[in-house]
Structure formats: C-alpha cells, structure tokens
Amino acid sequence: MNKVPMTVHGEQSLREELNHLKGEERPRVIAAIAEAREHGDLKENAEYHAAREQQGFIEGRIQEIEGKLSNAQVIDVAKMPRTGKVIFGVTVDLLNLETDEEVRYRIVGEDEANIKAGKISVTSPIARALIGKSEGDVVNVRTPGGDVEYEISGVEHI
C-alpha cells in the first residue's frame, strides 16, 4: 500500500483519537451492551441494538485509524531546509492577482484538511498547482469558478 503523507500534528491527532476510542469509548460501549443484556429479550431491546451499532462504528474507526497510521509517512517541515519552494507541510501566503485578496494555506494530508482552518489537502487543485513552485512565482489555479492567478508571496516552514 502507498505511504500517506501526514504532518506531525496530523499523526498526533489520529493517535489521540485512537487512544480515546480504545481507552474510553470501547469500554463504555461494552459496559452498555452488558447492561442491556441484563434487561432480557435482546430482539426487542433498543438499547442493546443501539449499543451494538455504536460498537461497530467504534471498531471500524479504530481499524481505519490503525491502517492510516501504519501507512503514514510523517513529514516534519520544521526540520527541513528553507528553500522558498512549496512542499508538503509548508504554510503558503498567496496574493490573488485579480482581487488583491491575500490568503494563507497550510498544505496537509487528506485527513487533516479543513478549509475553514486554512488547511488544504495535498491532493486539492490549489495544492497540486503550488507544489514545486517558489516564492515570487505566479501560479494559475483551475477552480470551479474559472482560472485564478496567484502570486506566492511567502513560504513558511512551521
């Protein structure tokens, strides 16, 4: 299976979620199933069926996280030399050449992407257009609303 790029913070978040699911959620659901079993007839026991459904969700999420972590390639850009080039994990300041609007994005793994927090997936059209370019370059990005020209005004390794 292919390695999945992930920032240090992204890996840490997944590990925290995994520990929470295994240490708190799983035991809570197991206890809820045991309690619901004590109430008798399982066919008509809504609490039992709800707890079993929740258990299935938790176990599925645990497997999903463990799979992602086993295939993760953790990249710490803070330890990389600053070349001014856009690479995975950097924070990029962009200037929209038509509107003079400035935006700031951090290029992260797919699981970490959150546009409201300024984090875009490495597979997004903007990130794909930016990767490999340098500070001062003008980049043409295809968006659903049409092509947009950005100037890369800054690249930070944070």
PAKOL-59680 format. One record per residue: x, y negated, z negated of N, C-alpha, C in turn; residue in one letter. Coordinates in nm, 4 decimals. Last residue first. Layout:
N
((X, Y, Z), (X, Y, Z), (X, Y, Z), 'A')
...
This chain:
158
((0.6478, -2.5938, -0.9291), (0.6063, -2.5928, -1.0703), (0.5264, -2.4699, -1.1030), 'I')
((0.7994, -2.7369, -0.6974), (0.8134, -2.6007, -0.7497), (0.7782, -2.6022, -0.8980), 'H')
((0.6417, -2.9383, -0.4508), (0.6942, -2.9213, -0.5873), (0.6947, -2.7751, -0.6264), 'E')
((0.6516, -3.1546, -0.1890), (0.6515, -3.0108, -0.2187), (0.7157, -2.9944, -0.3562), 'V')
((0.4797, -3.4169, -0.0127), (0.5564, -3.3675, -0.1257), (0.5431, -3.2173, -0.1429), 'G')
((0.3519, -3.4766, 0.2206), (0.4199, -3.5868, 0.1535), (0.5009, -3.5409, 0.0320), 'S')
((0.2834, -3.3675, 0.5230), (0.3273, -3.3108, 0.3975), (0.4098, -3.4167, 0.3251), 'I')
((0.0005, -3.4910, 0.6818), (0.1440, -3.5064, 0.6652), (0.1795, -3.4501, 0.5291), 'E')
((-0.2493, -3.3374, 0.8822), (-0.1972, -3.3733, 0.7510), (-0.0478, -3.3960, 0.7621), 'Y')
((-0.5279, -3.3472, 1.0898), (-0.3828, -3.3638, 1.0821), (-0.3443, -3.4115, 0.9420), 'E')
((-0.7741, -3.1123, 1.1708), (-0.7351, -3.2214, 1.0815), (-0.5832, -3.2262, 1.0782), 'V')
((-1.0319, -3.0022, 1.3921), (-0.8908, -3.0079, 1.3569), (-0.8618, -3.1312, 1.2704), 'D')
((-1.3558, -2.9102, 1.2497), (-1.2658, -2.9593, 1.3532), (-1.1226, -2.9633, 1.3040), 'G')
((-1.4967, -2.7952, 1.0466), (-1.5422, -2.9257, 1.0933), (-1.4554, -2.9844, 1.2039), 'G')
((-1.3525, -2.5669, 0.9861), (-1.4843, -2.5519, 1.0488), (-1.5381, -2.6830, 1.1052), 'P')
((-1.0137, -2.6504, 1.0897), (-1.1165, -2.6333, 0.9877), (-1.2509, -2.6138, 1.0576), 'T')
((-0.6796, -2.6197, 1.1566), (-0.8129, -2.5943, 1.2122), (-0.9096, -2.5681, 1.0973), 'R')
((-0.4366, -2.8613, 1.1112), (-0.5097, -2.7526, 1.0471), (-0.6472, -2.7411, 1.1112), 'V')
((-0.1188, -2.9613, 1.1898), (-0.2547, -2.9593, 1.2419), (-0.3258, -2.8373, 1.1834), 'N')
((0.1169, -3.1517, 1.0149), (0.0590, -3.0200, 1.0384), (-0.0837, -3.0358, 1.0860), 'V')
((0.4252, -3.3080, 1.0093), (0.2828, -3.3267, 1.0349), (0.2278, -3.1920, 1.0789), 'V')
((0.6795, -3.3180, 0.7538), (0.6198, -3.2608, 0.8753), (0.4722, -3.2978, 0.8857), 'D')
((0.7494, -3.4065, 0.5017), (0.7591, -3.5016, 0.6121), (0.6995, -3.4493, 0.7414), 'G')
((0.8731, -3.0937, 0.3955), (0.8295, -3.2273, 0.3571), (0.8505, -3.3218, 0.4743), 'E')
((0.8071, -2.8256, 0.6333), (0.8871, -2.9005, 0.5355), (0.8230, -3.0343, 0.5029), 'S')
((0.6633, -2.4945, 0.6811), (0.6844, -2.6345, 0.7181), (0.7596, -2.7047, 0.6052), 'K')
((0.6131, -2.2487, 0.5688), (0.7289, -2.2617, 0.6569), (0.7581, -2.4043, 0.7013), 'G')
((0.2672, -2.2976, 0.5464), (0.3804, -2.2102, 0.5129), (0.4913, -2.2254, 0.6176), 'I')
((0.0519, -2.4431, 0.6609), (0.1574, -2.5126, 0.5876), (0.2831, -2.4291, 0.5645), 'L')
((-0.1249, -2.2690, 0.7790), (-0.0688, -2.3764, 0.8623), (0.0517, -2.4424, 0.7943), 'A')
((-0.1911, -2.1124, 0.5600), (-0.1223, -2.0491, 0.6741), (-0.0588, -2.1547, 0.7644), 'R')
((-0.3272, -2.3040, 0.4051), (-0.2000, -2.2481, 0.3581), (-0.1227, -2.1850, 0.4732), 'A')
((-0.5539, -2.3477, 0.5701), (-0.4641, -2.4589, 0.5343), (-0.3281, -2.4042, 0.4937), 'I')
((-0.6765, -2.0901, 0.5887), (-0.6254, -2.1595, 0.7087), (-0.5272, -2.2727, 0.6761), 'P')
((-0.5579, -1.8622, 0.3307), (-0.6508, -1.9646, 0.3809), (-0.5911, -2.0341, 0.5032), 'S')
((-0.3795, -1.6927, 0.2139), (-0.4384, -1.6483, 0.3401), (-0.5361, -1.7507, 0.3989), 'T')
((-0.3150, -1.8037, -0.0230), (-0.2078, -1.7993, 0.0760), (-0.2625, -1.7571, 0.2128), 'V')
((-0.5795, -2.0067, -0.1482), (-0.5231, -1.8751, -0.1188), (-0.4175, -1.8856, -0.0104), 'S')
((-0.5323, -2.2933, -0.3547), (-0.5807, -2.2314, -0.2318), (-0.5074, -2.0999, -0.2074), 'I')
((-0.6315, -2.4912, -0.6149), (-0.5539, -2.3714, -0.5827), (-0.6141, -2.3059, -0.4596), 'K')
((-0.7794, -2.6958, -0.7268), (-0.6691, -2.7307, -0.6376), (-0.5798, -2.6126, -0.6025), 'G')
((-1.0001, -2.6261, -0.8622), (-0.8805, -2.6464, -0.9443), (-0.7590, -2.6801, -0.8580), 'A')
((-1.1716, -2.5865, -0.6535), (-1.2027, -2.6952, -0.7470), (-1.0844, -2.7266, -0.8368), 'K')
((-1.0658, -2.3570, -0.5331), (-1.0528, -2.4858, -0.4640), (-1.0808, -2.6032, -0.5567), 'I')
((-0.8914, -2.1120, -0.6320), (-1.0022, -2.1868, -0.6911), (-0.9908, -2.3290, -0.6370), 'N')
((-0.7177, -1.8041, -0.6279), (-0.7689, -1.9188, -0.5538), (-0.8917, -1.9794, -0.6218), 'A')
((-0.6309, -1.5727, -0.7383), (-0.6132, -1.6941, -0.8174), (-0.6800, -1.8156, -0.7536), 'E')
((-0.6586, -1.3713, -0.5560), (-0.7368, -1.3633, -0.6794), (-0.7316, -1.4917, -0.7603), 'D')
((-0.4724, -1.4428, -0.3527), (-0.6165, -1.4455, -0.3258), (-0.7002, -1.4463, -0.4530), 'E')
((-0.2094, -1.6571, -0.4866), (-0.2641, -1.5313, -0.4374), (-0.4151, -1.5393, -0.4243), 'G')
((-0.1536, -2.0054, -0.3845), (-0.1554, -1.8932, -0.4790), (-0.2073, -1.7669, -0.4113), 'V')
((-0.0436, -2.3240, -0.3594), (-0.0646, -2.2038, -0.2786), (-0.0455, -2.0822, -0.3682), 'I')
((-0.2098, -2.6064, -0.4663), (-0.1092, -2.5071, -0.5031), (-0.1426, -2.3811, -0.4248), 'R')
((-0.2610, -2.9327, -0.3330), (-0.2970, -2.7919, -0.3428), (-0.1783, -2.7111, -0.3928), 'Y')
((-0.3986, -3.2454, -0.3099), (-0.2888, -3.1696, -0.3712), (-0.3371, -3.0261, -0.3881), 'R')
((-0.4546, -3.5202, -0.0853), (-0.4986, -3.4005, -0.1563), (-0.3767, -3.3253, -0.2065), 'V')
((-0.5508, -3.8482, 0.0098), (-0.4453, -3.7579, -0.0365), (-0.5079, -3.6411, -0.1101), 'E')
((-0.6672, -4.0090, 0.2998), (-0.7010, -3.9417, 0.1745), (-0.5877, -3.8461, 0.1382), 'E')
((-0.6492, -4.1297, 0.5434), (-0.5538, -4.1728, 0.4407), (-0.5866, -4.1135, 0.3027), 'D')
((-0.7958, -4.0250, 0.7516), (-0.8699, -4.0940, 0.6459), (-0.7804, -4.1548, 0.5389), 'T')
((-0.6039, -3.9201, 0.9300), (-0.7199, -3.9939, 0.9802), (-0.7838, -4.0799, 0.8721), 'E')
((-0.4101, -3.7858, 0.7846), (-0.3669, -3.8981, 0.8684), (-0.4838, -3.9778, 0.9256), 'L')
((-0.4059, -3.6964, 0.4599), (-0.4896, -3.6840, 0.5786), (-0.4627, -3.8067, 0.6653), 'N')
((-0.1297, -3.5763, 0.3022), (-0.1949, -3.7018, 0.3379), (-0.2729, -3.6778, 0.4663), 'L')
((-0.0600, -3.3549, 0.0324), (-0.0900, -3.3783, 0.1732), (-0.1598, -3.5121, 0.1908), 'L')
((0.1588, -3.1806, -0.1696), (0.0824, -3.3046, -0.1568), (0.0659, -3.3329, -0.0085), 'D')
((0.1675, -2.8577, -0.3035), (0.1891, -2.9409, -0.1855), (0.0996, -3.0638, -0.1921), 'V')
((0.3401, -2.6362, -0.5019), (0.2321, -2.7340, -0.5008), (0.2651, -2.8349, -0.3911), 'T')
((0.4211, -2.2898, -0.4286), (0.4531, -2.4321, -0.4450), (0.3248, -2.5157, -0.4512), 'V')
((0.3396, -2.0274, -0.3767), (0.3549, -2.0715, -0.5145), (0.3833, -2.2192, -0.5341), 'G')
((0.5086, -1.9704, -0.0723), (0.4093, -1.9236, -0.1679), (0.4414, -1.9769, -0.3075), 'F')
((0.6407, -2.2804, 0.0615), (0.6424, -2.1356, 0.0437), (0.5329, -2.0992, -0.0569), 'I')
((0.7574, -2.5421, 0.2441), (0.6359, -2.4905, 0.1841), (0.6439, -2.3378, 0.1827), 'V')
((1.0742, -2.6923, 0.1659), (0.9897, -2.6087, 0.2512), (0.8684, -2.5602, 0.1733), 'K')
((1.2386, -2.8116, -0.0079), (1.1434, -2.9002, 0.0592), (1.0525, -2.8235, 0.1539), 'G')
((1.3965, -2.6511, -0.1556), (1.4435, -2.6798, -0.0206), (1.3541, -2.7800, 0.0515), 'T')
((1.4984, -2.5529, -0.4563), (1.4088, -2.6509, -0.3952), (1.4640, -2.6932, -0.2605), 'R')
((1.5294, -2.2056, -0.5344), (1.5910, -2.3337, -0.4961), (1.4904, -2.4243, -0.4256), 'P')
((1.3193, -2.0695, -0.7954), (1.3711, -2.0710, -0.6579), (1.4332, -2.2063, -0.6258), 'M')
((1.1936, -2.0747, -1.0343), (1.3306, -2.0231, -1.0340), (1.3935, -2.0233, -0.8945), 'K')
((0.9404, -2.1550, -0.9785), (1.0213, -2.2446, -1.0621), (1.1674, -2.2020, -1.0629), 'A')
((0.8146, -1.9497, -0.8486), (0.8787, -2.0532, -0.7666), (0.9646, -2.1481, -0.8474), 'V')
((0.7991, -1.6299, -0.8929), (0.8151, -1.7460, -0.9813), (0.8904, -1.8541, -0.9040), 'D')
((0.5887, -1.3785, -0.7991), (0.6827, -1.4766, -0.7462), (0.6824, -1.5986, -0.8377), 'I')
((0.5244, -1.0405, -0.8091), (0.5180, -1.1657, -0.8853), (0.6294, -1.2582, -0.8387), 'V')
((0.3436, -0.8454, -0.6370), (0.4794, -0.8956, -0.6206), (0.4779, -1.0339, -0.6848), 'Q')
((0.1363, -0.5753, -0.7322), (0.1695, -0.7177, -0.7386), (0.3181, -0.7413, -0.7131), 'A')
((0.0386, -0.3236, -0.7506), (0.0839, -0.3664, -0.6183), (0.1285, -0.5126, -0.6153), 'N')
((-0.0407, -0.3068, -1.0120), (0.0590, -0.2095, -0.9654), (0.1148, -0.2472, -0.8283), 'S')
((-0.2343, -0.5054, -1.0250), (-0.1084, -0.5245, -1.0961), (-0.0008, -0.4273, -1.0484), 'L')
((-0.4370, -0.3868, -0.8715), (-0.3762, -0.5133, -0.8279), (-0.2411, -0.5346, -0.8951), 'K')
((-0.4956, -0.1609, -1.0304), (-0.4492, -0.1454, -0.8923), (-0.3787, -0.2705, -0.8426), 'G')
((-0.5867, -0.2832, -1.2637), (-0.4672, -0.1992, -1.2695), (-0.4092, -0.1774, -1.1303), 'E')
((-0.8180, -0.4093, -1.1600), (-0.7069, -0.4897, -1.2125), (-0.5788, -0.4080, -1.2166), 'I')
((-0.9728, -0.1804, -1.0886), (-0.9388, -0.2823, -0.9895), (-0.8177, -0.3641, -1.0350), 'E')
((-1.0024, -0.0490, -1.3351), (-0.9311, 0.0172, -1.2250), (-0.8854, -0.0839, -1.1196), 'Q')
((-1.1522, -0.2465, -1.4691), (-1.0228, -0.2036, -1.5225), (-0.9408, -0.1372, -1.4116), 'I')
((-1.3822, -0.2509, -1.3105), (-1.2975, -0.3705, -1.3153), (-1.1590, -0.3358, -1.3697), 'R')
((-1.4838, 0.0053, -1.3670), (-1.4485, -0.0324, -1.2301), (-1.3549, -0.1514, -1.2264), 'G')
((-1.5340, -0.0183, -1.6412), (-1.4357, 0.0801, -1.5943), (-1.3910, 0.0486, -1.4521), 'E')
((-1.7340, -0.2197, -1.6319), (-1.6070, -0.2427, -1.7035), (-1.4993, -0.1471, -1.6533), 'I')
((-1.9398, -0.0914, -1.4869), (-1.8812, -0.2162, -1.4384), (-1.7436, -0.2386, -1.5011), 'F')
((-1.9940, 0.1262, -1.6564), (-1.9483, 0.1494, -1.5194), (-1.8814, 0.0258, -1.4609), 'G')
((-2.0872, -0.0121, -1.8806), (-1.9664, 0.0689, -1.8918), (-1.9080, 0.0952, -1.7525), 'Q')
((-2.3220, -0.1174, -1.7795), (-2.2152, -0.2095, -1.8177), (-2.0824, -0.1343, -1.8295), 'Q')
((-2.4634, 0.1212, -1.7509), (-2.4360, 0.0380, -1.6331), (-2.3213, -0.0583, -1.6615), 'E')
((-2.4800, 0.2000, -2.0170), (-2.4089, 0.2856, -1.9216), (-2.3724, 0.2057, -1.7949), 'R')
((-2.6374, -0.0082, -2.1193), (-2.5007, 0.0101, -2.1701), (-2.4186, 0.0964, -2.0749), 'A')
((-2.8745, 0.0367, -1.9781), (-2.8037, -0.0915, -1.9627), (-2.6588, -0.0782, -2.0081), 'A')
((-2.9455, 0.2907, -2.0748), (-2.9170, 0.2723, -1.9316), (-2.8409, 0.1420, -1.9055), 'H')
((-2.9833, 0.2305, -2.3488), (-2.8845, 0.3300, -2.3066), (-2.8451, 0.3075, -2.1605), 'Y')
((-3.1930, 0.0484, -2.3393), (-3.0649, 0.0082, -2.3975), (-2.9531, 0.1019, -2.3513), 'E')
((-3.4022, 0.2026, -2.2347), (-3.3458, 0.0937, -2.1540), (-3.2097, 0.0486, -2.2072), 'A')
((-3.4895, 0.5159, -2.2344), (-3.4159, 0.4275, -2.3238), (-3.3429, 0.3210, -2.2417), 'N')
((-3.6103, 0.7258, -2.1139), (-3.6877, 0.6027, -2.1241), (-3.6192, 0.4989, -2.2131), 'E')
((-3.4149, 0.9243, -2.1230), (-3.4799, 0.8916, -1.9953), (-3.5499, 0.7564, -1.9999), 'K')
((-3.3343, 0.9763, -2.3827), (-3.2487, 0.8904, -2.3005), (-3.3152, 0.8481, -2.1695), 'L')
((-3.4896, 0.9932, -2.6861), (-3.5110, 1.0221, -2.5444), (-3.4347, 0.9238, -2.4541), 'D')
((-3.2905, 0.8557, -2.9500), (-3.3704, 0.9660, -2.8957), (-3.3713, 0.9744, -2.7448), 'G')
((-3.1240, 0.6790, -3.0699), (-3.2660, 0.6423, -3.0638), (-3.3508, 0.7476, -2.9956), 'H')
((-2.8665, 0.7579, -3.0359), (-2.9299, 0.7926, -3.1630), (-3.0798, 0.7634, -3.1625), 'E')
((-2.7987, 0.6377, -2.8004), (-2.8223, 0.7831, -2.8010), (-2.8971, 0.8262, -2.9271), 'R')
((-2.7467, 0.3782, -2.8851), (-2.8661, 0.4020, -2.8029), (-2.8994, 0.5515, -2.7983), 'A')
((-2.5026, 0.4200, -3.0164), (-2.6188, 0.3736, -3.0918), (-2.7480, 0.4021, -3.0152), 'E')
((-2.3406, 0.4954, -2.8005), (-2.3599, 0.5873, -2.9137), (-2.4837, 0.5490, -2.9943), 'A')
((-2.3519, 0.2595, -2.6500), (-2.4039, 0.3852, -2.5942), (-2.4321, 0.4843, -2.7064), 'I')
((-2.2257, 0.0816, -2.8253), (-2.3650, 0.0558, -2.7861), (-2.4289, 0.1815, -2.7275), 'A')
((-1.9687, 0.1928, -2.8324), (-2.0481, 0.1883, -2.9554), (-2.1961, 0.1668, -2.9235), 'A')
((-1.8964, 0.1431, -2.5685), (-1.9005, 0.2816, -2.6170), (-1.9842, 0.2898, -2.7442), 'I')
((-1.8982, -0.1357, -2.5701), (-1.9965, -0.0639, -2.4890), (-2.0085, 0.0813, -2.5333), 'V')
((-1.6805, -0.1857, -2.7430), (-1.8134, -0.2395, -2.7738), (-1.9213, -0.1630, -2.6981), 'R')
((-1.4597, -0.0677, -2.6115), (-1.5076, -0.0125, -2.7389), (-1.6487, -0.0604, -2.7765), 'P')
((-1.4603, -0.2430, -2.3745), (-1.4794, -0.0980, -2.3641), (-1.5272, -0.0391, -2.4972), 'R')
((-1.4117, -0.5055, -2.4843), (-1.5348, -0.4728, -2.4121), (-1.5625, -0.3225, -2.4069), 'E')
((-1.1546, -0.4834, -2.6241), (-1.2768, -0.5356, -2.6847), (-1.4036, -0.4874, -2.6152), 'E')
((-0.9451, -0.3537, -2.4882), (-0.9403, -0.3661, -2.6331), (-1.0696, -0.4095, -2.6981), 'G')
((-1.0031, -0.3588, -2.2114), (-0.9670, -0.2331, -2.2777), (-0.9804, -0.2415, -2.4295), 'K')
((-1.0675, -0.6312, -2.1669), (-1.1598, -0.5250, -2.1281), (-1.1313, -0.3953, -2.2029), 'L')
((-0.8360, -0.7582, -2.2667), (-0.9675, -0.7893, -2.3229), (-1.0670, -0.6771, -2.2919), 'H')
((-0.6391, -0.6539, -2.0965), (-0.6312, -0.6286, -2.2408), (-0.7648, -0.6535, -2.3094), 'N')
((-0.7337, -0.7632, -1.8524), (-0.7236, -0.6185, -1.8697), (-0.7193, -0.5823, -2.0184), 'L')
((-0.7045, -1.0387, -1.9012), (-0.8376, -0.9832, -1.8761), (-0.8386, -0.8322, -1.8981), 'E')
((-0.4246, -1.0476, -1.9284), (-0.5109, -1.0878, -2.0401), (-0.6511, -1.0307, -2.0236), 'E')
((-0.3472, -0.9680, -1.6702), (-0.3096, -0.8844, -1.7861), (-0.3960, -0.9182, -1.9082), 'R')
((-0.4486, -1.1832, -1.5201), (-0.5008, -1.0485, -1.4988), (-0.4684, -0.9571, -1.6169), 'L')
((-0.2901, -1.3914, -1.6251), (-0.4357, -1.3960, -1.6386), (-0.4977, -1.2579, -1.6207), 'S')
((-0.0332, -1.3077, -1.5433), (-0.0633, -1.3219, -1.6859), (-0.2147, -1.3218, -1.7086), 'Q')
((-0.0568, -1.3284, -1.2660), (-0.0325, -1.1976, -1.3273), (-0.0701, -1.2014, -1.4751), 'E')
((-0.0937, -1.6070, -1.2458), (-0.1959, -1.5146, -1.1971), (-0.1806, -1.3768, -1.2582), 'G')
((0.1502, -1.7040, -1.3436), (0.0265, -1.7355, -1.4158), (-0.0861, -1.6407, -1.3736), 'H')
((0.3216, -1.6139, -1.1450), (0.3410, -1.5678, -1.2814), (0.2123, -1.5885, -1.3621), 'V')
((0.1324, -1.5345, -0.8444), (0.2147, -1.6229, -0.9273), (0.2281, -1.5621, -1.0671), 'T')
((0.1645, -1.2825, -0.5996), (0.0932, -1.3340, -0.7155), (0.1873, -1.4261, -0.7927), 'M')
((0.1176, -1.0810, -0.3098), (0.1866, -1.1908, -0.3773), (0.0999, -1.2498, -0.4878), 'P')
((0.1090, -0.7380, -0.3027), (0.0212, -0.8542, -0.3050), (0.0942, -0.9664, -0.3771), 'V')
((0.2378, -0.4908, -0.0847), (0.2543, -0.5721, -0.2050), (0.1666, -0.6969, -0.1921), 'K')
((0.0412, -0.2297, 0.0617), (0.1178, -0.3536, 0.0708), (0.1254, -0.4240, -0.0641), 'N')
((0.0836, 0.1188, 0.0000), (0.0000, 0.0000, 0.0000), (0.0880, -0.1252, 0.0000), 'M')
